[in-house]
């Protein structure tokens, strides 16, 4: 019934602790690189919200050897492109280009793993860029990512999981260049990094190149295991907010999920997709089509910041439901609850499971098709588990999930006492005018 | 599984040093030898009913991308239903003669797929991407959508409501307003001016309209089916025949070919009022080559040097040096009977005039100066590399082939594009620049605060009008 697929993939560790993964893909003369560091939002210091992401920007500001602009020039001149992402449990740096650019790009990744240009001017500059990014993506956007920032803030109780990961401006403003240096020395070390190269390469060649460019980087300090656990949730939490930019109200609903490696987690991932993935999903069919109490529904486990398999601490199954202004939130929640109850009481059919598991397999493979995103997925697995096996094994494990497991999961986790709801409604007209005048 | 992009550091970093001025570290290894992109081997067939079939067999990775392109898009919409192509695309999977919208969604999901339908000026492209082990199921649902869409009344009512809301939302976005205005100014009454629906056309559209237009455009003799991925060609062709052989072309004439346009527009500023705007969205648009023109690749390279890349002259000038804007861009958009070159920058109100001045300067500088060897090489490597990266995805191979067909080109073009780009000389760039890039050939759109825009353009002596 399934259709297993694996790309040839191998792994080595350098003496300084850097883990290197190589996966061959000869379908195009190109490659993708991902360097993931085991540092994300959860571990940024208190009083420095948003720092992990601010720091990510500084990784593009050059080094004493390769000043600002070199990386961009080498990538674009090599016919490629690059980016960086910060998430709860990692920060990653990704590049893709024709194979001719592999050597200079590996050299540049090694260079910024050795040192950075720790200049207060760069920090000030990127602080402004990040604050501008927050204005564009949060403050000046309808809904302001409340389903991704405010919801975990209300659903969790401890700083690592609950704080605003984009950063409070007072915290971003308070960041100093010695914070940058300290953070770099603590987390940007070979032992806290996984380097993955996917593409038109021979593994032995790549390992030799990596040895050449990265082996001399000192291993750096070891880190104590961080405390990121949450006390149990005791009752449903409900909040309401107003929104000066949104024209239409919306709900964010978040259920706390079991740990990634627990026996319930796979059933949870299946339930999340069964409820949210595409037009065939239960929420879309029930809320948008049948009852017409929603304009759109999005969500899933670990949504919107990753797949249901790429997190390493407390996370939520989140639903983001935009609903018509003539309805009250309770009417929408009643329809939502009916769909959840149906899953918890009747469970899915084997057909339902087969369909969604096929879709999840196709989505996961679609992600592995492209070298840069395969590199990214492999790096997260190795960072969390020390092995990339799960990347190829998850589709097989999903195929073994039974209707009874999904039913039991829904009955145990998708309950009111385990969830947080935020109802976000457009601000009344006079408040909007005030907002505009400020 | 859609993810939120949280950071674009490399794309957003402001005020970085001019890319071209940076000298490279002495220890940095040089680029290695270039590896040529192996063109996908396309097997072409025509079924008895006229359906063109292009197959690319790439066994191994267990997915198959399917695309069907049909002739007729926005430019073929009835004059009293402008933009109905979008409603057609959005509702094509909302039911067939034998499957409800839900059944279609479930059948595609069970094959690992989703349906995408995208209207262009000349075409509609419908595509999906399924597991090769579920190909039969996926192909059955896909063929049903292409052949038997039924546009049920209740689904169309719901889709019209959503379309009206979406249009309202879009009309608050300056990029949408600028694009719509540019098409109107360049194309006038030519049907190529249609870029979207209107509230009137949405209200007026009926399920019967959709069924009629679908019947006119979805016919085997005016369509291509592209499949790329994990299959053997013979088996795939047999499967396709079993699903499409009985599809019959109607005897009615096909959608008429679009009428070519390329006369330079009036060099004037057209204002789209957006009261309270803190930025001006500036667009300069002119006619360029079509995809099938001999100097298409030369114009692409010229555009990459002028404004189409991060290290381009325009980006270096107005973003890196002067900090007027975050994300300027310059693109060449080829249609079947016209090509359009557009430069866009969103700038804070007070630098509207200097930005326009620099755009004009860079356009004319491209016309009057030769690219340096370094600029030429950088631009060509960028274009060739970008193609190689894009074609990593089987979806993209299928869609690129479908687009070639729409533009009247053979599938072999996918393998020669990179070679053509790499062979472009400085003389070729100069010739394309002289032909297409003089600033006097541009029409100018400015979306924003009318007073700001009028004051900004007063010193230039260019006619200014306000669009309704």
Interface residues (C-beta under 8 A of the other chain):
Chain A: X2 X3 X5 X27 X28 X29 X30 X53 X56 X57 X59 X60 X61 X65 X66 X67 X68 X69 X70 X71 X72 X73 X74 X76 X77 X78 X79 X80 X81 X82 X83 X84 X85 X86 X87 X96 X97 X98 X99 X100 X101 X102 X103 X104 X107 X108 X111 X125 X126 X128 X129 X132 X133 X145 X148 X166 X200 X247 X273 X277 X278 X279 X280 X285 X289 X292 X295 X298 X300 X303 X304 X305 X306 X307 X308 X351 X354 X355 X356 X358 X359 X361 X362 X363 X365 X366 X367 X369 X370 X371 X436
Chain B: X1 X2 X3 X4 X5 X6 X7 X8 X9 X10 X11 X12 X13 X14 X15 X16 X17 X18 X19 X20 X21 X22 X24 X25 X27 X28 X29 X30 X31 X32 X33 X34 X35 X36 X37 X38 X58 X60 X61 X62 X63 X93 X101 X102 X105 X106 X108 X109 X110 X111 X112 X113 X114 X129 X130 X131 X132 X133 X134 X158 X162 X165 X169 X276 X309 X310 X311 X377 X378 X381 X382 X383 X384 X385 X386 X388 X389 X391 X392 X393 X394
